[in-house]
Structures are given as C-alpha cells and as structure tokens.
Amino acid sequence: MKKIGIDVGGTAVKIGYFIDGSLIECKRYAQIDSLDAFRELLMHSDITSFIDNSFIGAGVGVPGVVDGNCVQDCPNIKWLEKIDVVKVLADSLGDHYKYKLDNDANVAALGESVAGAGVNHPSFAFITIGTGIGGGLIVDGNIYHGPGGMAGEIGHIGTGHSLACNCGAIGCVEAIASASNIEKRAHGKPLPDIIEAAKGGDNDSIQLLKESGTALGEVISQIALLLDIRVFVFGGGGAPCLEMWQPHINKVIDSRCFGRSADDFTVIQASLGNEAGVCGAAALLG
C-alpha cells in the first residue's frame, strides 16, 4: 500500500513517500507561490512515478484554518485561501483515490502520535514554536478539532503580559514565546545563540527565556486545568529552548495546577523534526 503526505509551508513544500506505513523518502521542494505552481508540483515525476495500483491517496497539511476540503484562512500563503484542495488533488492525481486535508499543527501532532514522541501517550497537547506558536490536541489517539475546527490555537491563549500579538490582541503567548519574537526582543540574535548565552550566564538571555518559559507554563497550566491533559510535546525551531524553559514551566505548574504538581506532567521535545508534518499528513488516510 502506497500513500503520500504533503506538508505545505511558507518557505517550502515537503512530501513524504510511504509504503506499507513506512516513510521511504521525504523530499523538500521549492516554495510554491501560486495554485498553478502547486498543480505543477503534483505532476512532478517523483509523484507520478510513485503512483501504481497499490496507491491509495494523499494527505495534506496547510498552515491555515481548514473547513472540510477547503482552506478558509491562510495568512502566510494567500493563494491557498478559499481553495478546495481535495478537488485540486483529485483533478491532478485522479478522483478514485482518497484525499484528506488538515491544519499543519494538527497534522504534526498526529505525526508525533503515530510515529514520534507521542506514541505511548494517547492524549497530549502538541505545541509548535516557530515564527508563531501553533498547537494540536490529540485525545484518545485522534485529533480534536472542536465544532468549528479551531481547537488547538494555543498561540493565542492570554498569559498576562503587555506585548501586542500580530493577531491584534495583547498578551498572547505567541507574542512573548515564539522563536521569532524571542529573537526580535534580543535585537535579532539567533535563538541558538540566545540559548548558549543563557547557559553562559548572560542576564539578558536568561531573562528572555525566563519570561517566555513562564508564559508557556501559564499555557500548559490553563490547558491542564480545563482538559486534565498531562503530556505536552514541544516541536518546531524553538523546541531546543525546552531545557532552559523547564524550571520556569514547572514553577508555574506547581503554583497554578490545583491538586497537581510538575511531577504529574510529562513535558518533552518532539522526535520527528521536519518529518512530523508528512508523517501526520499520511496518517490522515488511516
């Protein structure tokens, strides 16, 4: 049985090729800047030569709000908005295959659930730290979407600070703890350098990671208080900060999670890296 998982990003498209559930190859393709370019990619010889009688279909993850087969809102990839992605796939590859579409953070969470850090955890919250902060909720092994498909918008949980978020609100965790906003507050210093500087005792870097870690602790506590989720998986480019964030996260959990302490929680780094999206996209097909 063959299938492909497609992870559409703002800077590149990654496609994973799967045989009998195993990832055979994951390839990175140049940024797609139009619907016509996406259709052209779908006819790439890598894909057409992979398809045979055992091919069952394709799953796709996109960085936007998904409603059924369509992308309703996608601020970073405007050409995807209001597009019936499933129809585009069917028109390009054939309408006798199965196609599924979901938000990229949900898809990455599912990838970690079936093949990564979440394999032994049927329920967990996935938090991806990058240009923004995204999230996905896995409950009993399945993505929890909510009635409108908006569950898991973790980046816009309020954490009490006074910084403005790109969404227009004040206090979102994304505004203080996304990788790009941490770097911005460090006057452009790259995140790996901030981590190393903090380990070396630089007070400004230590304070940045304390503030961002404390905000993430607030987010974890609010999710735990509402849903009693005990496992949190961190992915994305900011995930290496977890070692420095952990003491601040634990301190907030201890003070905010009624009846529970940090010892009751598992907070770990994702294990699939850049392959989480393609693994989750393929897993949408079952």
C-alpha positions in Angstrom: 0.0 0.0 0.0 1.4 3.4 -1.0 0.4 6.9 0.0 2.0 10.4 0.2 2.0 13.0 2.9 2.3 16.7 1.8 3.3 19.4 4.2 2.7 22.8 2.6 4.9 25.5 4.2 5.5 29.2 3.6 9.1 28.5 2.5 8.9 25.0 1.0 6.8 22.0 0.4 7.8 18.7 1.9 6.4 15.4 0.5 6.8 12.0 2.2 6.5 8.8 0.3 5.2 5.9 2.3 5.0 2.2 1.5 3.0 -0.1 4.0 3.1 2.7 6.6 6.8 3.3 6.5 8.4 6.5 5.3 10.6 5.6 2.4 11.8 9.1 1.5 11.0 12.7 2.4 11.8 15.3 -0.2 11.8 19.1 0.0 10.6 21.1 -2.9 10.9 24.9 -3.6 8.4 27.3 -2.3 5.1 27.3 -4.2 3.7 30.8 -4.9 0.5 30.0 -6.8 -2.2 27.5 -7.4 -0.8 26.7 -10.9 2.6 26.0 -9.3 1.0 23.7 -6.8 -0.7 21.8 -9.6 2.6 21.6 -11.5 4.2 20.1 -8.4 1.5 17.4 -8.1 2.5 16.3 -11.6 6.2 16.1 -10.7 7.8 12.8 -11.9 8.6 11.9 -8.2 4.9 11.6 -7.6 3.6 10.3 -10.9 6.3 7.5 -10.9 5.4 6.6 -7.3 1.7 6.0 -8.2 0.7 2.5 -9.1 -2.1 0.0 -8.4 -1.2 0.0 -4.7 -1.5 3.8 -4.3 -4.4 4.8 -2.0 -4.1 8.6 -1.9 -2.6 11.7 -0.3 -3.0 13.7 2.9 -2.1 17.4 3.1 -1.2 19.7 6.0 -1.6 23.5 5.5 -0.8 26.5 7.8 -4.3 27.8 8.0 -7.9 27.4 9.1 -9.4 24.3 7.4 -13.1 23.7 6.9 -13.8 20.4 5.3 -11.9 20.2 2.0 -11.2 24.0 1.9 -8.6 26.4 3.4 -10.7 29.3 4.7 -7.9 31.5 6.1 -4.2 31.2 5.4 -2.4 34.5 6.1 1.1 33.2 5.1 0.0 31.5 1.9 -2.7 33.7 0.4 -3.1 31.7 -2.8 -4.5 28.8 -0.8 -7.4 30.7 0.7 -10.9 29.5 -0.4 -9.3 26.7 -2.4 -10.9 23.2 -2.4 -7.5 21.4 -2.0 -9.1 18.0 -2.2 -10.6 18.9 -5.6 -7.2 20.1 -6.8 -5.7 16.8 -5.8 -8.4 14.8 -7.4 -8.2 16.7 -10.6 -4.4 16.3 -10.7 -3.9 12.7 -9.5 -7.3 11.1 -10.1 -10.7 11.1 -8.4 -10.6 7.4 -7.5 -8.0 7.9 -4.6 -8.6 9.1 -1.1 -7.6 12.6 0.0 -7.6 14.4 3.4 -6.8 17.9 4.5 -6.0 19.4 7.9 -4.2 22.3 9.6 -0.4 21.8 9.7 -0.1 21.9 13.5 -2.9 19.2 13.9 -1.1 17.1 11.2 2.3 17.4 13.0 0.6 16.4 16.3 -0.8 13.4 14.6 2.6 12.6 13.2 4.1 12.6 16.6 1.2 10.5 17.8 1.6 7.7 15.3 5.4 7.7 14.8 7.1 10.1 17.3 7.2 11.3 20.9 3.5 10.7 21.4 3.4 7.0 20.5 3.0 5.9 24.1 0.7 8.8 25.1 -2.9 8.5 23.8 -3.7 12.1 24.8 -1.4 15.1 24.7 -1.1 18.7 23.6 1.4 19.4 20.8 2.9 22.9 20.9 5.0 24.1 18.0 7.3 27.0 18.5 8.4 28.8 15.3 7.5 32.1 13.6 4.4 31.9 15.6 3.1 29.3 18.1 0.7 26.6 16.9 -0.8 23.6 18.5 -2.8 20.5 18.2 -4.7 18.3 20.6 -4.6 14.6 20.5 -7.3 12.9 22.5 -7.5 9.1 22.6 -5.3 8.9 19.6 -7.3 11.3 17.4 -7.1 15.0 16.5 -9.6 17.0 18.5 -10.9 19.7 16.1 -13.8 21.2 18.0 -17.1 22.1 16.3 -15.6 24.8 14.2 -12.1 23.3 13.6 -10.4 25.9 15.7 -9.3 23.7 18.7 -5.6 23.9 19.4 -5.0 27.6 18.7 -2.6 27.6 21.6 -0.6 30.6 20.5 -3.4 33.0 21.3 -4.0 32.0 24.9 -3.5 35.0 27.1 -0.7 34.9 29.6 -0.9 38.3 31.3 2.0 40.2 29.7 1.6 43.6 27.9 3.1 42.8 24.4 1.0 43.0 21.3 0.4 40.0 19.1 0.2 40.0 15.3 -3.5 38.9 15.7 -4.2 42.3 17.3 -4.7 41.1 20.9 -2.5 41.9 23.9 -0.9 39.2 26.0 -0.9 36.2 23.6 1.8 33.6 24.4 2.9 33.9 20.8 3.9 37.5 21.3 6.4 36.6 24.0 7.5 33.0 23.4 7.6 32.3 19.7 11.1 31.8 18.3 10.8 34.9 16.1 9.6 37.2 18.9 12.3 36.0 21.3 14.8 36.8 18.6 13.2 40.2 18.0 13.4 41.1 21.7 17.1 40.0 21.6 17.7 42.6 18.8 17.9 39.9 16.1 20.2 37.4 17.9 19.5 33.9 16.6 17.8 31.6 19.1 20.6 29.0 19.3 22.9 31.9 20.3 20.4 33.1 22.9 20.3 29.6 24.4 24.1 29.4 24.6 24.4 32.9 26.0 21.9 32.0 28.7 23.8 28.8 29.6 26.9 31.0 29.8 25.3 33.3 32.3 24.2 36.3 30.1 21.5 38.0 32.2 19.5 39.4 29.3 19.3 36.0 27.6 18.4 34.3 30.9 15.6 36.9 31.4 14.2 36.3 27.9 14.0 32.6 28.4 12.5 33.0 31.9 9.7 35.3 30.6 8.9 33.0 27.7 9.1 29.9 29.8 6.9 31.4 32.4 4.3 32.3 29.8 4.4 28.7 28.4 3.9 27.4 31.9 0.8 29.5 32.1 -0.5 28.0 28.9 0.3 24.4 30.0 -1.5 25.1 33.3 -4.6 26.5 31.6 -4.8 23.5 29.3 -4.3 21.1 32.2 -6.9 22.9 34.3 -9.5 22.7 31.5 -8.8 19.3 30.0 -6.6 17.4 32.5 -4.1 16.7 29.8 -0.8 15.6 31.4 1.5 15.3 28.5 2.9 18.2 26.4 5.1 17.7 23.4 7.2 20.7 22.1 8.1 20.9 18.4 9.4 23.5 15.9 12.5 25.5 15.8 12.1 26.8 19.3 11.8 23.4 20.9 15.5 23.3 21.9 14.7 26.0 24.4 12.8 23.4 26.4 15.8 22.6 28.6 16.0 26.2 29.7 12.2 26.7 29.9 11.6 23.6 32.1 12.3 25.1 35.5 10.0 28.1 34.8 7.3 25.9 33.4 7.5 23.6 36.4 7.3 26.6 38.8 4.1 27.8 37.2 2.6 24.3 37.2 3.3 23.9 40.8 1.6 27.2 41.7 -1.3 27.1 39.2 -2.4 23.5 38.7 -4.8 22.8 41.6 -4.3 19.3 43.0 -1.4 18.6 40.8 2.4 19.3 40.7 5.0 19.3 38.0 5.8 15.7 38.8 2.4 14.7 37.5 3.2 16.0 34.0 5.4 14.9 31.1 6.8 17.8 29.1 9.0 16.5 26.3 10.5 17.5 22.9 9.1 16.2 19.7 11.2 13.5 18.0 10.3 13.6 14.3 11.7 17.0 13.5 10.8 18.2 9.9 9.2 14.8 9.1 6.3 15.3 11.6 4.2 17.0 9.0 4.5 14.5 6.3 4.0 11.6 8.7 0.8 13.2 10.1 -0.5 14.1 6.7 -0.1 10.5 5.5 -1.7 9.2 8.7 -4.9 11.2 7.9 -5.7 8.5 5.4 -5.6 5.8 8.2 
